[in-house]
């Protein structure tokens, strides 16, 4: 921004809005494609995160990974459990903590989810070169590490931030 200009004249001014819009549109299309499988992007994100952790995740850590509040996740898990996608089990060392695990029903669905996601990515990026795809994945400027650091800082400032249970780390971010 120049000393005579306004914030709206900065080339980066609309970056956040544009990223949010692309994300919203992507989720909208993905939701439509996942619907025949009985899934949505919200369910997809939870299932994919759980698939990377056969030892299960606590509800707090899963909520953090999915990017929603614990109370919102509980409602989502109630639905996923009722539909047979996940199961919650108490943690022996702390009865207050519930760990979430995929059920055998979810495993084959994950393969279908992967195909839907892959096909959508290919369709949306079909006219992009490999260099453009790399640029989209790792844009110049603020990296995921910097954005994650800003999120972590804001979480540390919040006294109401839920902590993971003993011995469990919240997920890190990669650049």
VOTOR-748841 format. One record per residue (C-alpha): residue in one letter; residue number from 1; x, y, z. Coordinates in nm, 4 decimals, padded with zeros to 6 digits. Example, Ala and Ser with C-alpha at 12.3 -4.5 7.8 and 13.67 -1.06 7.14 Angstrom:
2
 resn resi        x        y        z
    a    1  01.2300 -00.4500  00.7800
    s    2  01.3670 -00.1060  00.7140
% end
This chain:
175
 resn resi        x        y        z
    x    1  00.0000  00.0000  00.0000
    x    2  00.1292  00.3409 -00.0850
    x    3  00.1085  00.6286  00.1570
    x    4 -00.1618  00.7846 -00.0602
    x    5 -00.3426  00.4605 -00.1466
    x    6 -00.5888  00.2533  00.0466
    x    7 -00.5759 -00.1075  00.1585
    x    8 -00.8137 -00.2031 -00.1234
    x    9 -00.5486 -00.1035 -00.3791
    x   10 -00.3011 -00.3647 -00.2534
    x   11 -00.2678 -00.6610 -00.4907
    x   12 -00.3117 -00.8970 -00.1944
    x   13 -00.6255 -00.7260 -00.0623
    x   14 -00.8692 -00.9805 -00.2044
    x   15 -00.6482 -01.2863 -00.1509
    x   16 -00.8351 -01.4118  00.1538
    x   17 -01.1725 -01.3556 -00.0075
    x   18 -01.0657 -01.5321 -00.3265
    x   19 -00.9183 -01.8285 -00.1377
    x   20 -01.2385 -01.8583  00.0658
    x   21 -01.4512 -01.8425 -00.2501
    x   22 -01.2480 -02.1124 -00.4269
    x   23 -01.2733 -02.3300 -00.1162
    x   24 -01.6498 -02.2749 -00.0913
    x   25 -01.7056 -02.3577 -00.4592
    x   26 -01.4782 -02.6639 -00.4391
    x   27 -01.6721 -02.7918 -00.1353
    x   28 -02.0041 -02.7287 -00.3116
    x   29 -01.9042 -02.9383 -00.6150
    x   30 -01.7447 -03.2052 -00.3960
    x   31 -02.0590 -03.2252 -00.1801
    x   32 -02.2688 -03.2918 -00.4899
    x   33 -02.0307 -03.5672 -00.6014
    x   34 -02.0122 -03.7286 -00.2573
    x   35 -02.3891 -03.7238 -00.2017
    x   36 -02.4523 -04.0544 -00.3895
    x   37 -02.2082 -04.2186 -00.1450
    x   38 -02.4101 -04.0844  00.1495
    x   39 -02.1320 -03.8426  00.2371
    x   40 -02.0534 -03.4711  00.2418
    x   41 -01.7279 -03.2786  00.2547
    x   42 -01.7672 -03.2448  00.6327
    x   43 -01.7935 -03.6228  00.6688
    x   44 -01.5182 -03.6742  00.4097
    x   45 -01.2727 -03.4582  00.6040
    x   46 -01.3412 -03.6482  00.9262
    x   47 -01.3107 -03.9900  00.7594
    x   48 -00.9926 -03.9033  00.5712
    x   49 -00.8305 -03.7708  00.8896
    x   50 -00.9279 -04.0867  01.0768
    x   51 -00.7982 -04.3082  00.7954
    x   52 -00.4489 -04.1709  00.8548
    x   53 -00.4699 -04.2766  01.2213
    x   54 -00.5641 -04.6426  01.2705
    x   55 -00.4974 -04.5914  01.6429
    x   56 -00.7919 -04.3501  01.6392
    x   57 -00.8009 -03.9850  01.7371
    x   58 -00.9517 -03.8181  02.0378
    x   59 -01.2539 -03.6051  01.9633
    x   60 -01.0558 -03.2904  02.0567
    x   61 -00.7742 -03.3652  01.8140
    x   62 -01.0149 -03.4669  01.5383
    x   63 -01.2099 -03.1427  01.5879
    x   64 -00.8852 -02.9467  01.5564
    x   65 -00.7834 -03.1346  01.2411
    x   66 -01.1267 -03.0893  01.0842
    x   67 -01.1336 -02.7224  01.1825
    x   68 -01.4568 -02.7185  01.3821
    x   69 -01.5564 -02.6852  01.7459
    x   70 -01.5853 -02.9982  01.9559
    x   71 -01.9604 -02.9553  02.0043
    x   72 -02.0131 -02.9403  01.6268
    x   73 -01.7985 -03.2499  01.5815
    x   74 -02.0021 -03.4413  01.8408
    x   75 -02.3182 -03.3949  01.6328
    x   76 -02.1321 -03.5014  01.3197
    x   77 -01.9877 -03.8072  01.4962
    x   78 -02.3348 -03.8998  01.6220
    x   79 -02.4500 -03.9146  01.2588
    x   80 -02.1378 -04.0969  01.1358
    x   81 -02.1733 -04.3506  01.4169
    x   82 -02.5454 -04.4001  01.3514
    x   83 -02.4637 -04.4653  00.9847
    x   84 -02.1932 -04.7162  01.0788
    x   85 -01.8906 -04.5179  00.9539
    x   86 -01.7163 -04.4666  01.2903
    x   87 -01.7178 -04.5966  01.6448
    x   88 -01.6234 -04.4113  01.9634
    x   89 -01.4480 -04.5859  02.2478
    x   90 -01.3520 -04.4624  02.5898
    x   91 -00.9846 -04.4163  02.6633
    x   92 -00.8786 -04.6467  02.9480
    x   93 -00.6495 -04.3869  03.1061
    x   94 -00.9199 -04.1172  03.1113
    x   95 -01.2891 -04.2052  03.1014
    x   96 -01.3778 -03.8505  02.9935
    x   97 -01.1860 -03.8917  02.6663
    x   98 -01.3397 -04.0657  02.3655
    x   99 -01.1279 -04.1953  02.0788
    x  100 -01.2832 -04.2198  01.7346
    x  101 -01.2071 -04.5096  01.4991
    x  102 -01.3157 -04.5997  01.1472
    x  103 -01.5339 -04.9063  01.1110
    x  104 -01.4773 -05.1746  00.8474
    x  105 -01.7671 -05.0180  00.6497
    x  106 -01.5640 -04.6979  00.6044
    x  107 -01.2560 -04.8595  00.4470
    x  108 -01.4064 -04.9358  00.1023
    x  109 -01.5851 -04.5984  00.1038
    x  110 -01.2479 -04.4250  00.1412
    x  111 -01.1388 -04.5734 -00.1923
    x  112 -01.4529 -04.4326 -00.3552
    x  113 -01.3948 -04.0976 -00.1871
    x  114 -01.0384 -04.0915 -00.3216
    x  115 -01.1647 -04.1548 -00.6754
    x  116 -01.4242 -03.8765 -00.6478
    x  117 -01.1592 -03.6336 -00.5181
    x  118 -00.9044 -03.7335 -00.7803
    x  119 -01.1555 -03.7003 -01.0638
    x  120 -01.2653 -03.3572 -00.9424
    x  121 -00.9054 -03.2351 -00.9114
    x  122 -00.8251 -03.3606 -01.2598
    x  123 -01.1354 -03.1974 -01.4017
    x  124 -01.0783 -02.8609 -01.2356
    x  125 -00.7045 -02.8526 -01.3083
    x  126 -00.7050 -03.0147 -01.6545
    x  127 -00.5971 -02.6940 -01.8275
    x  128 -00.3198 -02.6193 -01.5760
    x  129  00.0435 -02.7049 -01.6427
    x  130  00.2488 -02.9019 -01.3901
    x  131  00.4292 -02.5785 -01.2999
    x  132  00.0965 -02.4048 -01.2329
    x  133 -00.0191 -02.6974 -01.0175
    x  134  00.3034 -02.6775 -00.8132
    x  135  00.2527 -02.3023 -00.7806
    x  136 -00.1023 -02.3571 -00.6537
    x  137  00.0241 -02.6140 -00.4009
    x  138  00.3171 -02.4019 -00.2791
    x  139  00.2431 -02.0396 -00.3652
    x  140  00.5039 -01.7722 -00.3101
    x  141  00.4512 -01.5486 -00.0117
    x  142  00.2990 -01.6671  00.3143
    x  143  00.3452 -02.0399  00.3412
    x  144  00.1288 -02.2847  00.5319
    x  145  00.3892 -02.2726  00.8074
    x  146  00.3408 -01.8964  00.8474
    x  147 -00.0383 -01.9245  00.8373
    x  148 -00.0332 -02.2151  01.0836
    x  149  00.1964 -02.0175  01.3109
    x  150 -00.0511 -01.7290  01.3110
    x  151 -00.3321 -01.9726  01.3953
    x  152 -00.1259 -02.1298  01.6737
    x  153 -00.0498 -01.7849  01.8161
    x  154 -00.4166 -01.6911  01.8207
    x  155 -00.5035 -02.0237  01.9859
    x  156 -00.2411 -01.9685  02.2563
    x  157 -00.3947 -01.6293  02.3308
    x  158 -00.7352 -01.7882  02.3813
    x  159 -00.7890 -01.9150  02.7350
    x  160 -01.0739 -02.1376  02.6199
    x  161 -00.8643 -02.3405  02.3763
    x  162 -00.9130 -02.7145  02.4298
    x  163 -00.5911 -02.9004  02.5026
    x  164 -00.5125 -03.2493  02.3740
    x  165 -00.5068 -03.5286  02.6262
    x  166 -00.1809 -03.6277  02.7911
    x  167  00.0871 -03.7504  02.5540
    x  168 -00.1060 -03.6459  02.2438
    x  169  00.0163 -03.3773  02.0085
    x  170 -00.1982 -03.1527  01.7984
    x  171 -00.1199 -03.1927  01.4314
    x  172  00.1637 -02.9953  01.2807
    x  173  00.1494 -02.8258  00.9464
    x  174  00.3830 -02.8634  00.6554
    x  175  00.4990 -02.6096  00.4014
% end
